[in-house]
Amino acid sequence: MATVQQIRHAQRSDGPAAVLAIGTANPASCMLQNDYADYYFRVTNSEHHADLKDKLKRICKNSGIERRYVHLDEELLGAHPDFSDRALPTLDARIDMASAAVPELAASAAARAIAEWGRPAADVTHLVFSTYSGGKAPSADLRLASLLGLRPTVSRTILSLNGCSGGGRALQLAKELAENNRGARVLVACSELTLIGFYGPQEGRLDTILGNGIFGDGAGAVIVGADPVDCIERPLFEMAFATQTTIPETENEITTRLMKGGLDFHVSIRVPKLLKSNIERCLIDTFESIGISAEWNDLFWAIHPGGRVILDHVEQLLGLGVEKLAASRRVLREYGNMSAATVIFVLDELRRRRARGEEVAEWGVMMAFGPGITIETMVLHAAGSLKEN
Ligand SMILES: CC(C)(COP(=O)(O)OP(=O)(O)OC[C@H]1O[C@@H](n2cnc3c(N)ncnc32)[C@H](O)[C@@H]1OP(=O)(O)O)[C@@H](O)C(=O)NCCC(=O)NCCSC(=O)CC(=O)O
């Protein structure tokens, strides 16, 4: 009879978990940021809120965003004009729409990740799914498993309403699963659609203006596994160490809540400063835990681009060279803040830059921020095969 220790030893993988493949997807409808305020106030019949329109124009102008993609386009909104009024009971209709569209967008991203991975979808052993756009069970994870043809024994976890830190959390869970289950191949999928909380403007609800100025729709998928199979699997980023930190007494700074009219969303104007005051301590603690003293400019950075000012603060605080946040800034510019999916787009951008021969450091940090305020941090090591992609 084997001992528990022997069983446990046999279960654990030898090497660290690594990102083995990445895929992303966005809905077809593209919104240009320069035109967005005119579009938004027209389609929600809100031209009379001239002051709010001016504010949205200022936010769009300063957002660092050029375009975003949305599922809820003008045609679909035309079929659901009640979505513009947060007082109307539209939650059922929004959940119905999201229940189909969220897993479909995730499936597009995941199919790309699986194709790059080079192994059949049936080899996926675990699925970790994060979305703020759900509201029923069985959830989008089960539908995604069915769309991809994953096997019925796949071990599923859904992270609901984790907001923008959901991508970081899902990747941390994937690391734990891969390192504690020999041979495990974890599919991480984050799929976010703003339709769950899209409203017209309302006096006194500046969150709605901010949300409409920076958030976009997108899905990111990652295959995570340890001990890559020679000649088939190519590690992109090894996941060296991960931490989660909650900033004390900030539970009211970023909040979401399902209401009869959809997802009610609040981001306080203090969020960038709160992050600025806490990020460096969090990074120092993380690196001290693994006994490494790092020069911030010697690392690559995958920071969740929650907003242009957040990136400016991180850059200034850490004294980063202007190129260090280029991947985060490009993702923000091309897609906006896609909540949990965004850090996956940033990882994708980083590996593309490296594949093009651009200088990307050997060691790096991924950080994502969400309700809590929660900071998810992961120390990454760029694997050699990045150069060959
Ligand atoms: C919105 C911005 C792009 C605007 O750029 P600037 O600050 O440079 O420009 P600015 O000072 O002229 O501000 C333009 C207007 O935006 C308003 N404004 C700024 N932040 C706001 C907020 N949180 N809520 C409501 N209004 C806000 C300002 O008061 C100002 O109004 P006026 O012009 O009338 O004075 C930036 O402030 C930014 O990047 N903020 C960070 C956004 C954020 O917190 N993201 C995290 C999302 S949550 C997330 O990522 C996690 C999650 O969801 O889980």
The ligand as an SDF file (V2000), in Angstrom:
LIG
                    3D

 54 56  0  0  0  0  0  0  0  0999 V2000
  -10.8550   58.4510  -16.9100 C   0  0  0  0  0  0  0  0  0  0  0  0
   -9.4660   58.9480  -17.2690 C   0  0  0  0  0  0  0  0  0  0  0  0
   -9.0180   58.2870  -18.5580 C   0  0  0  0  0  0  0  0  0  0  0  0
   -9.5350   60.4710  -17.5080 C   0  0  0  0  0  0  0  0  0  0  0  0
   -8.2660   60.9830  -17.7840 O   0  0  0  0  0  0  0  0  0  0  0  0
   -7.6590   62.2050  -16.9360 P   0  0  0  0  0  0  0  0  0  0  0  0
   -7.8520   61.9330  -15.4710 O   0  0  0  0  0  0  0  0  0  0  0  0
   -6.2620   62.4420  -17.4010 O   0  0  0  0  0  0  0  0  0  0  0  0
   -8.5410   63.3800  -17.4330 O   0  0  0  0  0  0  0  0  0  0  0  0
   -9.3230   64.4480  -16.5760 P   0  0  0  0  0  0  0  0  0  0  0  0
   -8.6690   64.7300  -15.2720 O   0  0  0  0  0  0  0  0  0  0  0  0
   -9.5390   65.5780  -17.5340 O   0  0  0  0  0  0  0  0  0  0  0  0
  -10.7030   63.7100  -16.2710 O   0  0  0  0  0  0  0  0  0  0  0  0
  -11.7820   63.7470  -17.1830 C   0  0  0  0  0  0  0  0  0  0  0  0
  -13.0220   63.6010  -16.3610 C   0  0  0  0  0  0  0  0  0  0  0  0
  -13.1260   62.2610  -15.9020 O   0  0  0  0  0  0  0  0  0  0  0  0
  -13.6210   62.2740  -14.5810 C   0  0  0  0  0  0  0  0  0  0  0  0
  -13.2990   61.0250  -13.8940 N   0  0  0  0  0  0  0  0  0  0  0  0
  -12.0920   60.4610  -13.7290 C   0  0  0  0  0  0  0  0  0  0  0  0
  -12.1940   59.3190  -13.0130 N   0  0  0  0  0  0  0  0  0  0  0  0
  -13.5030   59.1550  -12.7360 C   0  0  0  0  0  0  0  0  0  0  0  0
  -14.2480   58.1750  -12.0200 C   0  0  0  0  0  0  0  0  0  0  0  0
  -13.6640   57.0970  -11.4660 N   0  0  0  0  0  0  0  0  0  0  0  0
  -15.5820   58.3220  -11.9390 N   0  0  0  0  0  0  0  0  0  0  0  0
  -16.1870   59.3990  -12.5120 C   0  0  0  0  0  0  0  0  0  0  0  0
  -15.5180   60.3590  -13.2100 N   0  0  0  0  0  0  0  0  0  0  0  0
  -14.2050   60.2460  -13.3120 C   0  0  0  0  0  0  0  0  0  0  0  0
  -12.9160   63.4820  -13.9810 C   0  0  0  0  0  0  0  0  0  0  0  0
  -13.5750   63.9360  -12.8170 O   0  0  0  0  0  0  0  0  0  0  0  0
  -13.0310   64.4990  -15.1180 C   0  0  0  0  0  0  0  0  0  0  0  0
  -14.2620   65.1610  -15.0680 O   0  0  0  0  0  0  0  0  0  0  0  0
  -14.3280   66.7340  -15.4190 P   0  0  0  0  0  0  0  0  0  0  0  0
  -13.6410   66.8920  -16.7390 O   0  0  0  0  0  0  0  0  0  0  0  0
  -15.7810   67.0270  -15.4630 O   0  0  0  0  0  0  0  0  0  0  0  0
  -13.6030   67.4370  -14.3120 O   0  0  0  0  0  0  0  0  0  0  0  0
   -8.4610   58.7190  -16.1390 C   0  0  0  0  0  0  0  0  0  0  0  0
   -8.8400   59.4710  -15.0030 O   0  0  0  0  0  0  0  0  0  0  0  0
   -8.3060   57.2760  -15.7750 C   0  0  0  0  0  0  0  0  0  0  0  0
   -7.6320   56.4910  -16.4710 O   0  0  0  0  0  0  0  0  0  0  0  0
   -8.8480   56.9060  -14.6280 N   0  0  0  0  0  0  0  0  0  0  0  0
   -8.7490   55.5600  -14.1010 C   0  0  0  0  0  0  0  0  0  0  0  0
   -9.9990   54.8330  -14.3670 C   0  0  0  0  0  0  0  0  0  0  0  0
  -10.1410   53.6500  -13.4390 C   0  0  0  0  0  0  0  0  0  0  0  0
  -10.2790   53.7980  -12.2240 O   0  0  0  0  0  0  0  0  0  0  0  0
  -10.0580   52.4220  -13.9870 N   0  0  0  0  0  0  0  0  0  0  0  0
  -10.1830   51.2470  -13.2410 C   0  0  0  0  0  0  0  0  0  0  0  0
  -11.4190   50.6050  -13.6750 C   0  0  0  0  0  0  0  0  0  0  0  0
  -11.7950   49.3100  -12.6220 S   0  0  0  0  0  0  0  0  0  0  0  0
  -10.8760   48.0380  -13.0700 C   0  0  0  0  0  0  0  0  0  0  0  0
  -10.0890   48.1090  -13.9790 O   0  0  0  0  0  0  0  0  0  0  0  0
  -11.1110   46.8380  -12.2270 C   0  0  0  0  0  0  0  0  0  0  0  0
  -12.5260   46.2900  -12.2130 C   0  0  0  0  0  0  0  0  0  0  0  0
  -13.4140   46.7960  -12.8880 O   0  0  0  0  0  0  0  0  0  0  0  0
  -12.7220   45.2720  -11.5370 O   0  0  0  0  0  0  0  0  0  0  0  0
  1  2  1  0
  2  3  1  0
  2  4  1  0
  2 36  1  0
  4  5  1  0
  5  6  1  0
  6  7  2  0
  6  8  1  0
  6  9  1  0
  9 10  1  0
 10 11  2  0
 10 12  1  0
 10 13  1  0
 13 14  1  0
 14 15  1  0
 15 16  1  0
 15 30  1  0
 16 17  1  0
 17 18  1  0
 17 28  1  0
 18 19  1  0
 18 27  1  0
 19 20  2  0
 20 21  1  0
 21 22  1  0
 21 27  2  0
 22 23  1  0
 22 24  2  0
 24 25  1  0
 25 26  2  0
 26 27  1  0
 28 29  1  0
 28 30  1  0
 30 31  1  0
 31 32  1  0
 32 33  2  0
 32 34  1  0
 32 35  1  0
 36 37  1  0
 36 38  1  0
 38 39  2  0
 38 40  1  0
 40 41  1  0
 41 42  1  0
 42 43  1  0
 43 44  2  0
 43 45  1  0
 45 46  1  0
 46 47  1  0
 47 48  1  0
 48 49  1  0
 49 50  2  0
 49 51  1  0
 51 52  1  0
 52 53  2  0
 52 54  1  0
M  END
$$$$
